[in-house]
Amino acid sequence: MIELHFRPDDLQTAFRYKSDKEIHRTKMVFGMMRFPVLVRVLSSVAIFILKFGLPFRSTIRNTVFKVFCSGENIREALKLVRKLETFQVLGVLDYVAEGAKMDKAFDYNARMAMNNINKLKNLQNGHSISLKLSGLEDVEFIKRIGLLPGNFPGKEEERYARFINRVDEICSLAASCNILVYIDAEEYSTLEVFDDVAELMMSRYNRDKVIVYNTLQMYLKDRTQYLERLIKRAERENFRLGIKLVRGAYMEKERSQAVSAGLEVPVFDTKEETDQAFDKAVEHCLNRPELIDTCIATHNEKSILLALNMIEAKKLDRKHVRFSQLYGMSDHLTFNLAFAGYSASKYLPYGTVEKAIPYLIRRAEENTSIGGQVGRELSLLNMELKRRNQYVHPAA
Ligand SMILES: Cc1cc2nc3c(=O)[nH]c(=O)nc-3n(C[C@H](O)[C@H](O)[C@H](O)COP(=O)(O)OP(=O)(O)OC[C@H]3O[C@@H](n4cnc5c(N)ncnc54)[C@H](O)[C@@H]3O)c2cc1C
């Protein structure tokens, strides 16, 4: 029997970076998420408000934005990175840029990603950035070329080359500064093209060590086979793999889009199948530490325990496998993993309130739809308040 030093129920460690005020704010936001109808109404209102500039911006900023985002600009985000450093928790800077439509915006987002790298290189080792490729090219263009067989027509070819160039500049700078880049996985319609780009970057920059990670959404039925194909390619072409494992954040959208287009739903039918695929992928990756650097990005305690048991059983370096959670969620996992000597990080989205809205809506919808997640967060927050001798209303 392996003894783990990870104690997710150590709430003092879990919440020590949060003031009483911050805990109360988080509790209020998660409390609202218990009501799916309220979340749906507020999501529509948020989009409307931001479109027409009505005076509720500060309400959003001081509630849900403060819980899930690290700030409106790089200065605020870095302040949080430094604070997390004092608890051995690493930061993954995530400039919220998705769904951009114009060359000017793509170039701006690329510069922001490079700025993140330049700022992080001055801090302690191990911080990283995440990259949404939909911030560097229009998703409609990506979908179009994804359907084209072989070579693209002239103009499309040039445009694709500009897109690759933006990603390459970011990864090349990251490699020279020794900062990791997690390429996020997005909607299924972008999957093939984004996989190609991530593989190209891994083949260029993961020669001696891993700089670039591709993200595998294990709720997709084809990902186990994809992982096997990827391993074969890396062995054949002699590069290392960075694999970030997630379950996947776009389930409802994927289902409804596939059904309305009369296509097969790419996502598993049940949570159990997704869980099984995720845990199998964790095993698969941890079995190949000489080839794969793994990031386990989840709030699922069972999956984390499985990974920890494997790390200890195989005597892997505790810092070799990276664990990551989203800012605002599952502090009991991140801070206790770091306290037990594992590599633990927080995804830290930052950007203006307006830009963060799609991200915030995803977090709200996901928390509302996942059975138990909101309840678990609330009960931990209540226990911590009790521990700090605060009054907790019996109905809370
Ligand atoms: C650090 C970090 C980075 C992330 N980056 C990305 C990213 O790049 N791309 C991305 O898409 N997501 C990303 N996510 C979000 C992630 O995909 C999950 O949505 C989220 O973490 C919830 O899954 P879980 O493993 O934490 O928890 P769990 O509560 O164990 O799992 C919930 C997930 O299970 C799956 N699921 C639920 N019900 C069913 C069902 N009936 N059938 C099939 N599957 C089901 C869904 O994926 C759901 O989100 C990231 C998460 C983290 C922590």
PDBQT file of the ligand as one rigid body, heavy atoms in Angstrom, charges set to zero:
ROOT
HETATM    1  C1  LIG A 401      -6.020  23.533 -16.095  1.00  0.00    +0.000 C 
HETATM    2  C2  LIG A 401      -7.157  23.248 -17.004  1.00  0.00    +0.000 A 
HETATM    3  C3  LIG A 401      -7.054  23.512 -18.364  1.00  0.00    +0.000 A 
HETATM    4  C4  LIG A 401      -8.127  23.219 -19.209  1.00  0.00    +0.000 A 
HETATM    5  N1  LIG A 401      -7.998  23.411 -20.563  1.00  0.00    +0.000 NA
HETATM    6  C5  LIG A 401      -8.985  23.009 -21.395  1.00  0.00    +0.000 A 
HETATM    7  C6  LIG A 401      -8.838  23.027 -22.805  1.00  0.00    +0.000 A 
HETATM    8  O1  LIG A 401      -7.801  23.390 -23.328  1.00  0.00    +0.000 OA
HETATM    9  N2  LIG A 401      -9.884  22.610 -23.575  1.00  0.00    +0.000 N 
HETATM   10  C7  LIG A 401     -11.067  22.156 -23.024  1.00  0.00    +0.000 A 
HETATM   11  O2  LIG A 401     -11.978  21.768 -23.763  1.00  0.00    +0.000 OA
HETATM   12  N3  LIG A 401     -11.224  22.133 -21.698  1.00  0.00    +0.000 NA
HETATM   13  C8  LIG A 401     -10.228  22.534 -20.866  1.00  0.00    +0.000 A 
HETATM   14  N4  LIG A 401     -10.405  22.471 -19.519  1.00  0.00    +0.000 N 
HETATM   15  C9  LIG A 401     -11.745  22.169 -18.956  1.00  0.00    +0.000 C 
HETATM   16  C10 LIG A 401     -11.948  20.673 -18.852  1.00  0.00    +0.000 C 
HETATM   17  O3  LIG A 401     -12.049  20.134 -20.151  1.00  0.00    +0.000 OA
HETATM   18  C11 LIG A 401     -13.218  20.272 -18.095  1.00  0.00    +0.000 C 
HETATM   19  O4  LIG A 401     -14.305  20.881 -18.683  1.00  0.00    +0.000 OA
HETATM   20  C12 LIG A 401     -13.252  20.638 -16.655  1.00  0.00    +0.000 C 
HETATM   21  O5  LIG A 401     -11.984  20.585 -16.085  1.00  0.00    +0.000 OA
HETATM   22  C13 LIG A 401     -14.188  19.645 -15.916  1.00  0.00    +0.000 C 
HETATM   23  O6  LIG A 401     -13.672  18.345 -15.973  1.00  0.00    +0.000 OA
HETATM   24  P1  LIG A 401     -12.919  17.667 -14.727  1.00  0.00    +0.000 P 
HETATM   25  O7  LIG A 401     -12.020  16.599 -15.202  1.00  0.00    +0.000 OA
HETATM   26  O8  LIG A 401     -12.259  18.752 -13.980  1.00  0.00    +0.000 OA
HETATM   27  O9  LIG A 401     -14.090  17.185 -13.775  1.00  0.00    +0.000 OA
HETATM   28  P2  LIG A 401     -15.259  16.106 -13.791  1.00  0.00    +0.000 P 
HETATM   29  O10 LIG A 401     -16.311  16.763 -12.971  1.00  0.00    +0.000 OA
HETATM   30  O11 LIG A 401     -14.814  14.764 -13.361  1.00  0.00    +0.000 OA
HETATM   31  O12 LIG A 401     -15.761  15.966 -15.268  1.00  0.00    +0.000 OA
HETATM   32  C14 LIG A 401     -16.705  16.795 -15.873  1.00  0.00    +0.000 C 
HETATM   33  C15 LIG A 401     -16.487  16.603 -17.343  1.00  0.00    +0.000 C 
HETATM   34  O13 LIG A 401     -16.844  15.249 -17.717  1.00  0.00    +0.000 OA
HETATM   35  C16 LIG A 401     -17.370  15.243 -19.023  1.00  0.00    +0.000 C 
HETATM   36  N5  LIG A 401     -18.761  14.758 -18.965  1.00  0.00    +0.000 N 
HETATM   37  C17 LIG A 401     -19.725  15.123 -18.079  1.00  0.00    +0.000 A 
HETATM   38  N6  LIG A 401     -20.895  14.490 -18.346  1.00  0.00    +0.000 NA
HETATM   39  C18 LIG A 401     -20.669  13.708 -19.435  1.00  0.00    +0.000 A 
HETATM   40  C19 LIG A 401     -21.494  12.840 -20.213  1.00  0.00    +0.000 A 
HETATM   41  N7  LIG A 401     -22.777  12.640 -19.910  1.00  0.00    +0.000 N 
HETATM   42  N8  LIG A 401     -20.937  12.214 -21.277  1.00  0.00    +0.000 NA
HETATM   43  C20 LIG A 401     -19.630  12.384 -21.608  1.00  0.00    +0.000 A 
HETATM   44  N9  LIG A 401     -18.794  13.199 -20.892  1.00  0.00    +0.000 NA
HETATM   45  C21 LIG A 401     -19.306  13.865 -19.835  1.00  0.00    +0.000 A 
HETATM   46  C22 LIG A 401     -17.326  16.694 -19.517  1.00  0.00    +0.000 C 
HETATM   47  O14 LIG A 401     -16.098  16.888 -20.220  1.00  0.00    +0.000 OA
HETATM   48  C23 LIG A 401     -17.333  17.495 -18.226  1.00  0.00    +0.000 C 
HETATM   49  O15 LIG A 401     -16.755  18.798 -18.380  1.00  0.00    +0.000 OA
HETATM   50  C24 LIG A 401      -9.338  22.715 -18.674  1.00  0.00    +0.000 A 
HETATM   51  C25 LIG A 401      -9.425  22.445 -17.308  1.00  0.00    +0.000 A 
HETATM   52  C26 LIG A 401      -8.358  22.680 -16.487  1.00  0.00    +0.000 A 
HETATM   53  C27 LIG A 401      -8.477  22.318 -15.045  1.00  0.00    +0.000 C 
ENDROOT
TORSDOF 0
